[in-house]
Amino acid sequence: MSSSGATESALPEPRDILYINVSRIGDTLLVTPAVRAVAARWPQARIHLLAHPKREEVLRHLPFVHRTGAISKQRARFMGRLRNPFAGKPYDLAFVCNFDAPLIEYALRVARRVVAFRQPDEALNRRLYRTVEHPALQTTHAVDIQLLLPAAVGAAPAGKALSYRVTAEEAQWAANFLADHRACDHRPLIGLQVASFPTKAYRDWPPAHFSELCRRILAAWPAAHFLIFGGELEKARTEALAAELGDAVTLCAGRLTLRQTAALMNRVDLYVGVDTGPTHLMGALQRPMVALYHGYSPSRVLAPLDHPCLYAIDHPLVDRCTPEADMADISVDRVWQAVQQALSEHATKTRAQ
């Protein structure tokens, strides 16, 4: 539901559009279908997409975005204040995905019309061109929530798949990396994301379950090779798994940039991971993936949409549990079945060359 003091027909054709989304990796990628909807509605417009300074890189090179940049709520307090007051506002239209007043205020300083979710401050809401009611927690898919903002000004969805683009240079880097680590000729090549971030640790599948899954894969495919993704925070867990797998693994966790990680993900035959930022990144690449979802954050609200080869596995108590429910309740047998199905149905015909 949206509201405003103007009719849709009163909206002039925008030439410069600002889109602001300051969030984690996953939520940064989940907004890309909404930005694509805006680009499809106004194909001649230039879209400037601002994101968290540490996430902006995942949005680079999208064909429907003119340029990207960094912003934070702290930085936003000072941005746009030194404009020439006689030059006019540089943006015709702005969308803000967040509930931080400094981001809204910045958008209002630089854009003639601002669309945002309804803010806690009604005085601020009255200054917006459109306000959109944010759905209650876990009732609507995250992509559909973001699409509500473009819909408020008549921009229909242009597909719901997440967007990411690996450049030719990055693809070549990934090929060289695999060759250097003697992994390029191994089949299948399998990416692993074994942990979420600490505040969402209830989403983690037990290390022993990952170990058993990998042993089964190696028993069925002795030439299999694993790429272990992740960051510094799960270092102990990733190093322990790498030590178990020996020559069958290349440990990438904590050693690559986000874009390097994505370039390698784009080379795997299959990805197996828990619900976290890199799994959303994998979801944007449209490659075979087995993703594990906790019942408190089910696949129906977070799994990639319009995905050709997704095997989503939900906790047995999906929609009926608290964060205390144990991800160990997702059995190795269940994930192993999905892995076999994914590899038999998709791997050989979708592997990047």
C-alpha positions in Angstrom: 0.0 0.0 0.0 1.4 3.4 -0.9 0.2 7.0 -0.4 1.2 10.4 -1.7 0.0 13.9 -2.4 0.3 13.5 -6.2 -1.1 11.2 -8.9 1.0 8.9 -11.0 0.2 10.8 -14.1 1.8 13.8 -12.6 5.3 12.2 -12.5 7.4 13.7 -15.3 9.7 11.4 -17.2 12.8 11.1 -15.0 16.3 11.4 -16.6 18.4 10.9 -13.5 17.3 8.4 -10.8 19.0 7.8 -7.4 18.6 4.4 -5.6 19.8 3.9 -2.1 20.2 0.6 -0.3 22.6 0.3 2.7 22.6 -3.3 3.9 24.5 -6.6 4.0 25.6 -8.5 1.0 22.4 -10.5 0.7 20.0 -7.6 1.1 22.2 -5.6 -1.4 21.6 -8.2 -4.0 18.0 -8.7 -3.2 17.2 -5.1 -4.3 18.6 -5.7 -7.9 15.2 -6.9 -9.3 13.7 -3.7 -8.1 16.4 -1.5 -9.7 16.0 -3.5 -12.9 12.2 -2.8 -12.8 13.0 0.9 -12.6 15.4 0.7 -15.5 12.8 -1.2 -17.6 10.2 1.4 -16.9 12.5 4.3 -17.8 15.1 2.9 -20.2 16.6 6.3 -21.1 17.2 7.3 -17.5 20.6 7.2 -15.8 20.4 5.2 -12.5 22.9 6.0 -9.7 22.9 3.2 -7.2 24.4 3.8 -3.7 25.2 1.0 -1.3 27.2 0.3 1.9 30.9 1.1 1.3 31.8 -2.6 1.8 29.0 -3.9 -0.4 29.0 -1.5 -3.4 31.4 -3.7 -5.3 28.8 -6.5 -5.8 26.7 -4.0 -7.8 29.3 -2.9 -10.3 28.9 -3.6 -14.0 25.2 -4.2 -13.9 24.0 -3.3 -17.5 20.9 -1.3 -16.2 22.9 0.8 -13.7 24.7 3.9 -15.0 27.1 4.1 -12.0 27.5 2.9 -8.4 28.8 4.6 -5.3 29.1 4.3 -1.5 27.0 5.8 1.2 26.4 5.2 4.9 24.0 6.9 7.3 26.9 8.7 9.0 28.3 9.9 5.6 24.8 10.9 4.4 24.5 13.5 7.1 27.1 15.6 5.3 26.4 14.7 1.6 24.5 17.1 -0.7 24.9 20.1 1.6 27.4 22.0 -0.5 25.3 22.0 -3.7 24.8 25.3 -5.5 21.2 26.2 -4.4 20.5 27.8 -7.8 21.6 24.6 -9.8 18.5 22.6 -8.8 18.4 19.1 -7.5 20.5 16.6 -9.7 18.0 13.7 -9.4 14.4 13.7 -10.7 13.5 10.7 -8.6 15.0 8.7 -5.7 14.2 5.4 -4.0 15.4 4.7 -0.5 15.1 1.1 0.9 16.2 1.9 4.5 14.6 3.3 7.7 17.5 5.6 8.5 16.4 9.3 8.6 19.9 10.6 7.4 19.5 8.6 4.2 16.0 9.9 3.6 17.1 13.5 4.4 20.0 13.1 1.9 17.6 11.9 -0.8 15.3 14.8 -0.1 18.2 17.2 -0.5 19.2 15.9 -3.9 16.0 14.6 -5.5 12.8 16.3 -6.5 10.7 13.3 -5.6 11.5 10.5 -3.1 9.9 7.1 -2.7 10.5 5.1 0.5 9.0 2.7 3.0 6.9 4.5 5.6 9.3 5.9 8.2 8.7 6.2 12.0 8.6 10.0 11.7 5.3 11.2 10.2 6.7 14.6 9.5 9.3 13.0 7.3 6.7 10.9 5.6 4.8 14.0 4.6 7.8 15.2 2.6 8.0 12.0 0.5 6.4 11.6 -2.9 5.3 8.1 -2.1 5.3 6.1 1.1 5.0 2.3 1.1 3.9 0.1 3.9 6.5 -2.5 4.7 5.0 -6.0 5.1 5.2 -7.8 8.4 8.3 -10.0 9.1 8.4 -13.3 7.2 5.1 -12.7 5.3 6.5 -11.7 1.9 9.5 -12.7 -0.1 12.4 -10.1 0.2 12.4 -9.5 -3.5 8.7 -8.8 -3.6 9.1 -6.4 -0.7 11.7 -4.4 -2.6 9.5 -4.4 -5.7 6.8 -2.5 -3.8 8.9 0.7 -4.1 9.0 0.8 -8.0 5.4 -0.4 -8.1 4.4 2.8 -6.1 5.3 4.8 -9.2 4.0 2.4 -11.8 7.2 0.3 -12.5 6.2 -3.3 -13.0 8.7 -6.2 -12.3 11.1 -7.1 -15.1 11.8 -10.5 -13.7 12.6 -11.5 -10.1 16.0 -13.1 -10.6 18.9 -11.5 -8.7 21.5 -9.7 -10.9 25.3 -9.8 -10.9 27.8 -9.6 -13.7 31.2 -11.3 -13.8 33.5 -9.3 -16.2 35.7 -11.0 -18.8 38.8 -10.0 -16.9 37.4 -11.6 -13.7 36.5 -14.7 -15.6 40.1 -15.0 -16.9 41.4 -14.4 -13.3 39.2 -17.3 -12.1 40.5 -19.6 -14.8 44.1 -18.8 -13.9 43.4 -19.2 -10.2 42.0 -22.7 -10.8 44.9 -23.6 -13.0 47.4 -22.4 -10.5 45.8 -24.5 -7.8 45.5 -27.5 -10.1 41.7 -27.5 -9.7 40.7 -26.7 -13.3 40.5 -30.3 -14.5 38.7 -31.8 -11.5 35.1 -32.8 -11.9 32.8 -32.0 -10.3 34.1 -28.7 -8.9 32.0 -27.9 -5.8 31.8 -24.6 -3.8 31.1 -24.7 -0.1 29.8 -22.0 2.3 29.8 -23.6 5.7 28.7 -20.8 8.0 26.6 -17.6 8.2 27.7 -14.5 10.1 27.8 -14.7 14.0 24.5 -12.9 14.7 22.7 -15.5 12.5 24.7 -18.5 13.6 21.5 -20.5 14.1 21.5 -20.9 10.3 24.7 -22.9 10.4 24.7 -26.6 9.4 27.0 -28.6 11.7 30.7 -29.0 10.6 30.3 -32.8 11.0 27.4 -32.8 8.6 29.5 -31.0 6.0 32.4 -33.4 6.5 30.1 -36.4 6.0 28.6 -34.9 2.9 32.1 -34.3 1.4 33.1 -37.8 2.1 30.1 -39.1 0.3 30.8 -36.9 -2.7 34.4 -38.1 -2.9 33.3 -41.7 -2.6 31.0 -41.2 -5.6 33.3 -38.8 -7.5 36.9 -39.5 -6.5 38.1 -36.6 -8.8 35.9 -34.1 -7.1 37.5 -30.9 -5.8 36.1 -28.4 -3.3 36.5 -24.6 -3.0 35.7 -23.5 0.5 34.4 -19.9 0.6 33.8 -17.6 3.5 35.5 -14.9 5.6 37.8 -14.5 8.5 35.0 -15.0 11.1 34.6 -18.7 10.2 38.4 -19.3 9.9 38.6 -22.1 12.4 35.7 -24.0 10.8 36.9 -23.6 7.2 40.5 -24.6 8.1 39.3 -27.7 10.0 37.3 -28.9 7.0 40.2 -28.1 4.6 42.5 -30.2 6.7 40.1 -33.1 6.6 39.8 -32.9 2.8 43.5 -32.5 2.1 44.4 -32.4 -1.6 40.7 -32.4 -2.6 40.2 -28.8 -1.4 41.3 -25.2 -2.1 40.7 -23.0 0.8 39.5 -19.6 -0.4 37.9 -18.3 2.9 39.3 -15.0 4.0 41.7 -14.8 1.0 39.6 -13.3 -1.7 37.6 -10.2 -2.4 33.8 -10.5 -3.0 34.3 -10.1 -6.7 37.0 -12.7 -6.9 34.8 -15.1 -4.9 31.9 -14.5 -7.3 34.2 -15.2 -10.3 35.2 -18.5 -8.8 31.6 -19.3 -7.9 30.8 -18.8 -11.6 33.1 -21.7 -12.4 31.7 -24.4 -10.0 29.6 -27.4 -11.1 27.6 -27.1 -7.8 27.5 -24.9 -4.7 26.3 -26.1 -1.3 25.8 -23.5 1.4 23.8 -22.2 4.3 21.7 -19.0 4.1 24.1 -16.1 4.1 25.5 -13.3 1.8 27.6 -15.5 -0.5 24.6 -17.8 -1.0 22.6 -14.8 -2.4 25.7 -14.0 -4.5 25.6 -17.6 -5.9 21.9 -17.2 -6.5 22.5 -14.2 -8.8 24.8 -16.4 -10.9 22.1 -18.8 -12.1 24.2 -21.8 -11.5 23.4 -25.2 -9.7 23.1 -24.7 -6.0 21.9 -26.5 -2.9 20.9 -24.0 -0.3 20.0 -24.8 3.3 17.4 -22.6 5.1 16.5 -22.4 8.8 12.8 -22.6 9.7 13.0 -19.1 11.2 14.3 -17.7 7.8 12.6 -20.0 5.3 13.3 -20.4 1.6 9.9 -19.0 0.7 11.1 -15.5 1.8 14.8 -15.6 1.0 15.6 -18.2 -1.7 16.5 -16.8 -5.2 13.5 -16.5 -7.5 13.4 -17.3 -11.2 16.4 -19.6 -10.6 16.8 -22.4 -13.1 18.7 -24.9 -10.9 18.0 -24.2 -7.2 17.6 -27.0 -4.8 16.3 -25.3 -1.6 16.2 -27.4 1.6 14.2 -26.1 4.5 14.4 -27.1 8.2 11.8 -29.8 9.0 10.0 -27.2 11.3 9.8 -24.5 8.6 7.6 -21.7 9.8 7.0 -23.5 13.1 10.3 -22.8 15.0 12.4 -20.2 16.8 16.1 -19.5 16.2 16.8 -22.1 18.8 15.8 -24.9 16.4 18.9 -27.0 15.5 20.0 -27.1 11.8 21.4 -30.5 12.6 17.8 -31.6 12.0 18.5 -31.3 8.3 20.0 -34.7 7.7 23.0 -35.4 5.6 20.9 -37.9 3.7 18.5 -35.2 2.6 21.3 -32.9 1.4 23.1 -35.8 -0.3 20.0 -36.6 -2.3 19.8 -33.0 -3.5 23.5 -33.0 -4.4 23.1 -36.1 -6.5 20.1 -34.7 -8.2 21.7 -31.4 -9.0 24.9 -32.9 -10.4 23.0 -35.4 -12.6 20.5 -32.8 -13.9 22.5 -29.7 -14.4 26.2 -29.7 -13.8 27.7 -30.8 -17.1 25.4 -28.5 -19.2 25.8 -25.3 -17.1 29.5 -25.3 -16.2 31.2 -22.1 -17.4 33.9 -22.6 -19.9 
